[in-house]
Amino acid sequence: MRRSAWPGAVTPAVLLSLSLLTACGGPANPPQATPSGASVSASATPVPTETTTAAESPSAAPGSPTATAPASASWTTYTTAAGDLSFDLPSTWNIKDPAGELAEGGGAFAEVTSEDGRLLATLRTNMATGSTCTEKYPYEVLESQEMPQLAQYGTVPRYTFETRGNETAAGPPDTPAAAYGITSAPHPEGESACYMFHFFTWPPNAATFGAFYNPELNRTPGDPSLPYLQKAKLYAGTQEYRDIKRMITSLRPAG
């Protein structure tokens, strides 16, 4: 899998038609399509189930990365065109839902972008996945939170923001990587872990909601020349990241 110039990126265009992904050697981020289709405001949901709520107040001390940007003023609810899943997001963010342009087999597909057009996360359902672990890498779990509302067949998926590789030992393929999203994979244990596998069980197969951390898209404070993994850890303290986490962990069955 080719990566672009920044560490941790995956070329998105090749992922739309991918039907088999491996836990060691496959992409950790949600499959992304080449941007197409109409872009709609977050408040213009295909299913009329919109709600607006006040944002959570940031708890960071003044001067911290989280305190540099205020929390979003209001939130809205988006429901997929298929009517099976809903999630909350800041009302200033946008959703691109190219209905009818997916590969054979269908499923939900939505790209969430910031108010200035930066891709922050992708939701995709009806994914066929496989899991093979042939190599392990140094890792760190920055955050992990169970999501019981998405439990299937006794398995409770979790939200995670995690990394593979470090400054002294590269991850696959030969570069450090960081990603946030939902996974049904067990929490890593020991000193090394398989490749990030950010897929969770959702009928009829599996689904994904998240993204690789990309310092060109994810606004991160600090010196731009900092190492990639240091930037990822700084990003975890920003309000933008907290909004992304709140959005992804709000994913739930619609209705």
Residue frames relative to the residue before (quaternion, step in Angstrom):
aa qw qx qy qz dx dy dz
M 1.0000 0.0000 0.0000 0.0000 0.00 0.00 0.00
R 0.3434 -0.7582 0.5173 0.1988 3.60 -0.62 1.05
R 0.1994 -0.7566 0.6110 0.1202 3.50 -1.14 0.71
S 0.4618 -0.6543 0.5122 0.3102 3.57 -1.14 0.52
A 0.7923 -0.3869 0.1943 0.4300 3.56 -1.33 0.09
W 0.7100 0.4225 -0.2958 0.4795 3.62 0.94 -0.69
P 0.5544 -0.6345 0.4183 0.3392 3.60 -1.00 0.83
G 0.7921 0.3338 -0.2424 0.4499 3.53 -1.05 0.79
A 0.5782 0.5995 -0.3878 0.3949 3.61 1.19 -0.10
V 0.1587 -0.7548 0.6265 0.1127 3.53 -1.26 0.48
T 0.4825 -0.6542 0.4922 0.3113 3.56 -0.90 0.89
P 0.3642 -0.8061 0.4209 0.2011 3.63 -0.42 1.18
A 0.6253 0.6125 -0.3659 0.3161 3.59 0.90 -0.83
V 0.6768 0.5145 -0.3102 0.4255 3.59 1.06 -0.64
L 0.6332 0.6092 -0.3201 0.3542 3.59 1.20 -0.31
L 0.5255 0.6771 -0.4138 0.3068 3.59 1.12 -0.47
S 0.7841 0.3289 -0.1728 0.4971 3.59 0.90 -0.88
L 0.4088 0.7236 -0.4716 0.2947 3.58 1.28 0.16
S 0.1296 -0.8266 0.5450 0.0546 3.60 -0.77 0.97
L 0.7782 0.2111 -0.1471 0.5730 3.61 1.19 -0.20
L 0.0081 -0.8011 0.5963 -0.0508 3.56 -0.64 1.17
T 0.2573 -0.7765 0.5577 0.1410 3.57 -1.02 0.78
A 0.5676 -0.6255 0.4175 0.3350 3.53 -1.12 0.68
C 0.7523 0.2209 -0.1674 0.5977 3.61 1.13 -0.47
G 0.7827 0.2535 -0.2075 0.5293 3.57 -0.20 1.23
G 0.6627 0.4447 -0.3159 0.5131 3.63 1.23 -0.19
P 0.6504 -0.5398 0.3567 0.3979 3.57 -1.21 0.26
A 0.3778 -0.7229 0.5310 0.2296 3.57 -1.06 0.74
N 0.6744 0.4971 -0.3107 0.4489 3.56 1.11 -0.50
P 0.6483 -0.5107 0.3688 0.4277 3.58 -1.20 0.37
P 0.5450 -0.5882 0.4644 0.3759 3.61 -1.03 0.65
Q 0.1285 -0.8067 0.5757 0.0353 3.55 -0.81 1.03
A 0.3310 -0.7355 0.5580 0.1953 3.54 -0.99 0.85
T 0.5734 -0.5116 0.4810 0.4220 3.53 -1.26 0.29
P 0.5230 -0.6732 0.3980 0.3390 3.61 -0.59 1.10
S 0.2168 0.7480 -0.6001 0.1826 3.52 -0.83 1.07
G 0.6772 0.4866 -0.3529 0.4243 3.54 -1.23 0.20
A 0.6451 -0.5401 0.3776 0.3868 3.53 -1.29 0.19
S 0.3181 -0.7124 0.5929 0.1993 3.52 -1.14 0.74
V 0.0906 -0.8065 0.5837 0.0235 3.54 -0.85 0.97
S 0.5557 -0.5865 0.4652 0.3617 3.54 -1.17 0.54
A 0.6063 -0.5652 0.4084 0.3823 3.56 -1.15 0.59
S 0.6689 0.5097 -0.3081 0.4447 3.58 1.07 -0.60
A 0.6685 0.4629 -0.3024 0.4974 3.59 1.26 -0.22
T 0.0055 0.8414 -0.5384 0.0453 3.55 0.34 1.25
P 0.5705 -0.6012 0.4253 0.3637 3.60 -1.10 0.65
V 0.7479 0.2593 -0.1666 0.5880 3.59 1.11 -0.63
P 0.4309 -0.7457 0.4404 0.2535 3.61 -0.66 1.01
T 0.3542 0.7164 -0.5289 0.2856 3.58 0.31 1.25
E 0.2463 0.8164 -0.4901 0.1808 3.55 1.12 0.65
T 0.0223 0.7552 -0.6550 -0.0052 3.53 -1.13 0.76
T 0.1978 -0.7635 0.6013 0.1283 3.55 -1.20 0.46
T 0.0256 -0.8075 0.5883 -0.0338 3.55 -0.84 1.03
A 0.5562 -0.5815 0.4654 0.3687 3.55 -1.24 0.39
A 0.4913 -0.6683 0.4749 0.2939 3.54 -1.08 0.73
E 0.5551 -0.5802 0.4759 0.3587 3.53 -1.26 0.48
S 0.4481 -0.6842 0.5017 0.2817 3.57 -1.04 0.74
P 0.4608 -0.6795 0.4842 0.3025 3.61 -0.87 0.86
S 0.3010 -0.7821 0.5252 0.1481 3.56 -1.00 0.84
A 0.4543 0.7100 -0.4426 0.3061 3.59 1.26 0.03
A 0.5386 -0.6120 0.4725 0.3348 3.53 -1.21 0.57
P 0.6220 -0.5403 0.3936 0.4078 3.60 -1.13 0.53
G 0.7687 0.3398 -0.2626 0.4739 3.54 -0.98 0.88
S 0.5788 0.5681 -0.3873 0.4385 3.59 1.22 -0.24
P 0.6724 -0.4995 0.3379 0.4292 3.64 -1.18 0.37
T 0.6456 0.5344 -0.3297 0.4347 3.57 1.00 -0.81
A 0.7041 0.4834 -0.2707 0.4442 3.56 1.05 -0.80
T 0.5302 0.6587 -0.4057 0.3471 3.59 1.22 -0.15
A 0.7748 0.1995 -0.1259 0.5866 3.61 1.18 -0.41
P 0.4401 -0.7053 0.4801 0.2799 3.60 -0.85 0.88
A 0.5853 -0.5599 0.4455 0.3813 3.55 -1.22 0.45
S 0.6170 -0.5473 0.4084 0.3910 3.55 -1.17 0.57
A 0.5289 -0.6818 0.4126 0.2919 3.56 -0.91 0.96
S 0.8128 -0.0145 0.0393 0.5810 3.60 0.99 -0.75
W 0.2655 -0.7562 0.5829 0.1337 3.53 -1.25 0.54
T 0.1549 -0.7702 0.6127 0.0860 3.53 -1.23 0.54
T 0.4009 -0.7125 0.5260 0.2343 3.58 -1.25 0.34
Y 0.1612 -0.7729 0.6098 0.0694 3.55 -0.95 0.98
T 0.1140 -0.7686 0.6272 0.0544 3.56 -1.01 0.87
T 0.5097 -0.6702 0.4438 0.3067 3.57 -0.84 0.98
A 0.6452 -0.5402 0.3770 0.3870 3.55 -1.21 0.55
A 0.6493 0.5112 -0.3126 0.4684 3.59 1.13 -0.63
G 0.4238 -0.7464 0.4280 0.2830 3.57 1.28 -0.23
D 0.5564 0.6475 -0.3836 0.3521 3.61 1.18 0.33
L 0.7966 0.1967 -0.0942 0.5638 3.60 1.13 -0.56
S 0.0885 -0.7698 0.6297 0.0543 3.54 -1.21 0.62
F 0.0563 0.7736 -0.6309 -0.0184 3.54 -1.28 0.41
D 0.4439 -0.6837 0.5189 0.2574 3.53 -1.26 0.47
L 0.0433 0.7915 -0.6086 0.0371 3.56 -1.15 0.61
P 0.6332 -0.5165 0.3907 0.4239 3.60 -1.18 0.38
S 0.5288 -0.6728 0.4186 0.3041 3.57 -0.90 0.90
T 0.6402 0.5245 -0.3361 0.4496 3.61 1.20 -0.34
W 0.5849 0.5614 -0.3806 0.4449 3.61 1.23 -0.20
N 0.3226 -0.7561 0.5459 0.1622 3.57 -1.24 0.45
I 0.2325 -0.7552 0.5981 0.1335 3.54 -1.29 0.45
K 0.1605 -0.7481 0.6375 0.0898 3.53 -0.97 0.94
D 0.0035 0.8062 -0.5869 0.0755 3.56 -0.55 1.21
P 0.1002 -0.8365 0.5370 0.0432 3.61 0.10 1.25
A 0.0881 -0.8337 0.5445 0.0269 3.57 0.53 1.16
G 0.8021 0.2795 -0.2216 0.4790 3.55 -1.00 0.87
E 0.6855 0.4727 -0.2869 0.4737 3.60 1.24 -0.10
L 0.4512 0.6922 -0.4492 0.3400 3.58 1.24 0.25
A 0.6275 -0.5104 0.4200 0.4114 3.53 -1.32 0.26
E 0.6992 -0.4539 0.3331 0.4406 3.56 -1.26 0.33
G 0.6676 0.4634 -0.3562 0.4611 3.57 -0.87 0.89
G 0.3180 -0.8026 0.4623 0.2023 3.55 1.28 -0.36
G 0.2962 0.7314 -0.5868 0.1816 3.52 -1.22 -0.60
A 0.5765 -0.5861 0.4441 0.3562 3.53 -1.29 0.32
F 0.0212 0.7743 -0.6321 0.0229 3.54 -1.16 0.68
A 0.1612 0.7822 -0.5864 0.1353 3.57 -0.76 1.01
E 0.1944 -0.7505 0.6222 0.1090 3.54 -0.99 0.93
V 0.2028 -0.7720 0.5933 0.1041 3.57 -0.84 1.01
T 0.0339 -0.8094 0.5860 -0.0196 3.56 -0.72 1.09
S 0.5596 -0.5936 0.4649 0.3441 3.54 -1.25 0.51
E 0.7044 -0.4556 0.3239 0.4374 3.55 -1.29 0.13
D 0.7306 0.3741 -0.2363 0.5200 3.59 1.19 -0.45
G 0.6826 -0.5737 0.2656 0.3665 3.57 1.17 0.61
R 0.4777 0.6647 -0.4543 0.3516 3.63 1.18 0.25
L 0.4138 -0.7104 0.5103 0.2523 3.59 -0.83 0.97
L 0.1273 -0.8309 0.5413 0.0205 3.58 -0.65 1.16
A 0.7980 -0.0984 0.0796 0.5892 3.61 1.07 -0.57
T 0.1815 -0.7632 0.6111 0.1055 3.55 -1.26 0.53
L 0.1901 -0.7501 0.6254 0.1003 3.54 -1.04 0.92
R 0.1083 0.7816 -0.6080 0.0880 3.58 -0.91 0.91
T 0.1207 -0.7878 0.6008 0.0614 3.60 -0.91 0.89
N 0.7612 0.3622 -0.2932 0.4510 3.55 -1.39 0.08
M 0.3287 0.7317 -0.5159 0.3009 3.54 0.88 1.05
A 0.2679 -0.7255 0.6095 0.1742 3.58 -1.04 0.84
T 0.0032 0.8299 -0.5549 0.0583 3.60 -0.59 1.11
G 0.1385 -0.7427 0.6452 0.1139 3.51 -1.35 0.37
S 0.2207 -0.7856 0.5669 0.1125 3.57 -1.17 0.39
T 0.1422 0.7680 -0.6083 0.1409 3.57 -0.55 1.21
C 0.1213 -0.8054 0.5786 0.0430 3.58 -0.68 1.06
T 0.0051 -0.8228 0.5668 -0.0408 3.57 -0.37 1.23
E 0.7789 0.1503 -0.0994 0.6008 3.59 1.23 -0.37
K 0.1900 -0.7602 0.6088 0.1235 3.54 -1.25 0.53
Y 0.1921 -0.7937 0.5757 0.0425 3.52 -1.20 0.70
P 0.6038 -0.5059 0.4393 0.4318 3.60 -1.21 0.31
Y 0.0334 -0.8182 0.5737 -0.0198 3.58 -0.99 0.77
E 0.0654 -0.7490 0.6529 0.0916 3.50 -1.41 0.17
V 0.2303 -0.7418 0.6142 0.1395 3.56 -0.99 0.88
L 0.2550 -0.7933 0.5384 0.1260 3.56 -0.45 1.22
E 0.7874 -0.0601 0.0464 0.6118 3.58 1.09 -0.71
S 0.0349 0.7799 -0.6248 0.0132 3.56 -1.17 0.58
Q 0.0745 0.7994 -0.5875 0.1013 3.58 -0.85 1.00
E 0.4084 -0.7173 0.5084 0.2454 3.57 -0.74 1.02
M 0.1775 -0.7712 0.6059 0.0813 3.55 -1.20 0.71
P 0.1441 -0.8532 0.4962 0.0712 3.59 0.38 1.24
Q 0.5769 0.6056 -0.3833 0.3919 3.60 1.13 -0.46
L 0.7153 0.4075 -0.2460 0.5117 3.60 1.25 -0.34
A 0.3253 0.7785 -0.4875 0.2247 3.60 1.23 0.21
Q 0.0018 -0.7779 0.6274 -0.0344 3.56 -1.03 0.91
Y 0.8617 0.0164 -0.0305 0.5063 3.56 -0.98 0.95
G 0.7268 -0.4540 0.2382 0.4570 3.57 1.00 0.83
T 0.6315 0.5119 -0.3370 0.4749 3.60 1.26 -0.02
V 0.1911 -0.7782 0.5918 0.0876 3.57 -0.81 1.05
P 0.2979 -0.7582 0.5473 0.1921 3.62 -0.53 1.09
R 0.2171 -0.7691 0.5849 0.1390 3.55 -1.27 0.25
Y 0.4369 -0.6238 0.5731 0.3026 3.50 -1.29 0.48
T 0.0348 0.8061 -0.5897 0.0344 3.59 -0.99 0.78
F 0.1011 -0.7079 0.6910 0.1059 3.51 -1.30 0.55
E 0.1414 0.8247 -0.5185 0.1758 3.57 -0.29 1.26
T 0.2950 -0.7521 0.5690 0.1535 3.54 -1.31 0.34
R 0.1373 -0.7391 0.6479 0.1228 3.53 -1.37 0.33
G 0.7732 0.2706 -0.2416 0.5201 3.54 -0.96 0.93
N 0.0543 -0.7810 0.6193 0.0602 3.55 -1.31 0.25
E 0.7746 -0.3689 0.2313 0.4588 3.55 -1.27 -0.16
T 0.7559 0.3796 -0.2061 0.4920 3.59 1.09 -0.61
A 0.7803 0.1740 -0.1026 0.5919 3.60 1.18 -0.49
A 0.3312 -0.7826 0.4959 0.1786 3.55 -0.40 1.24
G 0.3586 -0.6864 0.5850 0.2409 3.52 -1.32 0.41
P 0.6836 -0.4839 0.3333 0.4329 3.60 -1.23 -0.08
P 0.6648 -0.3708 -0.6484 0.0082 1.63 -1.65 1.79
D 0.8579 -0.1677 0.0461 0.4835 3.55 -0.32 1.33
T 0.7078 0.3586 -0.2908 0.5347 3.59 0.97 0.78
P 0.5354 -0.5972 0.4660 0.3736 3.61 -1.08 0.53
A 0.0604 -0.7940 0.6046 0.0186 3.57 -1.13 0.62
A 0.0623 -0.7679 0.6364 0.0380 3.56 -1.21 0.61
A 0.0561 0.8024 -0.5906 0.0648 3.59 -1.01 0.78
Y 0.1863 -0.7471 0.6248 0.1295 3.53 -1.26 0.55
G 0.3316 0.7342 -0.5418 0.2397 3.56 -1.07 0.74
I 0.5811 -0.5701 0.4593 0.3555 3.54 -1.38 -0.19
T 0.0052 0.8073 -0.5891 0.0334 3.56 -0.95 0.87
S 0.3119 -0.7157 0.5903 0.2051 3.53 -1.25 0.55
A 0.4564 0.6844 -0.4485 0.3496 3.58 1.30 0.04
P 0.5732 -0.5897 0.4298 0.3728 3.62 -1.09 0.60
H 0.5882 -0.5526 0.4496 0.3827 3.55 -1.22 0.48
P 0.4991 -0.6702 0.4466 0.3198 3.64 -0.80 0.92
E 0.0935 -0.7759 0.6221 0.0477 3.55 -1.17 0.64
G 0.7278 0.3999 -0.3058 0.4656 3.55 -1.18 0.51
E 0.7045 -0.4830 0.3389 0.3943 3.55 -1.29 -0.33
S 0.7846 0.1941 -0.1189 0.5767 3.61 1.21 -0.24
A 0.1465 -0.7940 0.5880 0.0483 3.54 -1.24 0.48
C 0.5975 -0.5440 0.4486 0.3819 3.55 -1.30 0.39
Y 0.7002 -0.4398 0.3430 0.4456 3.54 -1.33 0.14
M 0.5974 -0.5764 0.4134 0.3741 3.58 -1.12 0.60
F 0.0806 -0.7984 0.5964 -0.0163 3.56 -0.78 1.10
H 0.0223 0.8489 -0.5244 0.0620 3.55 0.28 1.30
F 0.4054 0.6394 -0.5353 0.3746 3.51 0.40 1.37
F 0.1055 -0.7912 0.5991 0.0627 3.57 -1.09 0.65
T 0.5799 -0.6033 0.4222 0.3486 3.55 -1.13 0.64
W 0.2056 0.7433 -0.6148 0.1648 3.54 -0.87 1.07
P 0.5155 -0.6762 0.4189 0.3186 3.61 -0.69 1.06
P 0.5681 -0.1950 -0.7982 -0.0458 1.49 -2.01 1.53
N 0.7745 0.2829 -0.1660 0.5409 3.62 1.21 -0.24
A 0.7084 -0.3621 0.3114 0.5197 3.55 0.03 -1.32
A 0.2025 -0.7696 0.5952 0.1114 3.55 -1.30 0.28
T 0.1594 -0.7717 0.6086 0.0936 3.55 -1.32 0.25
F 0.0486 0.7796 -0.6219 0.0553 3.57 -1.08 0.77
G 0.5708 0.5648 -0.4223 0.4206 3.58 -0.33 1.22
A 0.2329 -0.7630 0.5807 0.1622 3.58 -1.20 -0.51
F 0.5362 -0.5297 0.5258 0.3943 3.52 -1.36 0.18
Y 0.4678 -0.6103 0.5460 0.3325 3.55 -1.20 0.52
N 0.0007 0.7885 -0.6117 0.0634 3.55 -0.80 1.11
P 0.3457 -0.7757 0.4815 0.2168 3.63 -0.32 1.16
E 0.6004 0.5437 -0.3721 0.4533 3.61 1.21 -0.22
L 0.7385 0.3588 -0.2091 0.5312 3.59 1.23 -0.43
N 0.7202 0.3884 -0.2190 0.5314 3.58 1.04 -0.82
R 0.3408 -0.7788 0.4905 0.1915 3.58 -0.31 1.24
T 0.0173 -0.8277 0.5552 -0.0798 3.53 -0.53 1.27
P 0.3942 -0.7177 0.5157 0.2522 3.61 -0.85 0.91
G 0.6254 0.5710 -0.3884 0.3634 3.56 -1.28 0.11
D 0.7221 -0.4281 0.3362 0.4269 3.52 -1.39 0.00
P 0.4505 -0.7110 0.4654 0.2737 3.64 -0.68 1.02
S 0.6598 0.5228 -0.3137 0.4392 3.60 1.17 -0.44
L 0.4050 0.7154 -0.4796 0.3068 3.60 1.25 0.04
P 0.5934 -0.5609 0.4239 0.3919 3.62 -1.14 0.52
Y 0.6840 -0.5349 0.3302 0.3702 3.54 -1.17 0.73
L 0.7116 0.4589 -0.2802 0.4521 3.60 0.76 -0.99
Q 0.6072 0.5295 -0.3611 0.4696 3.60 1.08 -0.55
K 0.6256 0.5250 -0.3314 0.4724 3.57 1.06 -0.74
A 0.6359 0.5342 -0.3336 0.4460 3.59 0.96 -0.85
K 0.6701 0.4886 -0.3043 0.4686 3.59 0.94 -0.83
L 0.6234 0.5193 -0.3384 0.4767 3.59 1.06 -0.68
Y 0.6367 0.5463 -0.3265 0.4353 3.56 0.99 -0.85
A 0.6111 0.5758 -0.3460 0.4186 3.58 1.08 -0.70
G 0.6918 0.4591 -0.2823 0.4807 3.60 1.23 -0.27
T 0.5584 0.6285 -0.3856 0.3800 3.59 1.24 0.03
Q 0.5981 -0.5630 0.4265 0.3787 3.54 -1.23 0.42
E 0.6018 0.5627 -0.3685 0.4306 3.59 1.03 -0.70
Y 0.6645 0.4856 -0.3169 0.4714 3.57 0.90 -0.86
R 0.6475 0.5173 -0.3346 0.4486 3.60 0.92 -0.80
D 0.6246 0.5149 -0.3373 0.4806 3.58 1.09 -0.64
I 0.6308 0.5184 -0.3337 0.4712 3.59 1.02 -0.78
K 0.6574 0.5024 -0.3144 0.4654 3.57 0.88 -0.90
R 0.6458 0.5126 -0.3257 0.4627 3.60 0.90 -0.88
M 0.6437 0.5244 -0.3182 0.4575 3.58 1.00 -0.84
I 0.7127 0.4601 -0.2777 0.4509 3.59 0.70 -1.06
T 0.7042 0.4586 -0.2854 0.4608 3.60 0.89 -0.84
S 0.5950 0.5496 -0.3808 0.4460 3.62 1.24 -0.09
L 0.4309 0.7117 -0.4676 0.2985 3.63 1.22 -0.17
R 0.1176 0.7942 -0.5739 0.1615 3.56 -0.80 1.05
P 0.6097 -0.5125 0.4252 0.4298 3.58 -1.24 0.25
A 0.4683 -0.6889 0.4789 0.2770 3.57 -0.94 0.87
G 0.6858 0.5002 -0.3455 0.4002 3.54 -1.16 0.50
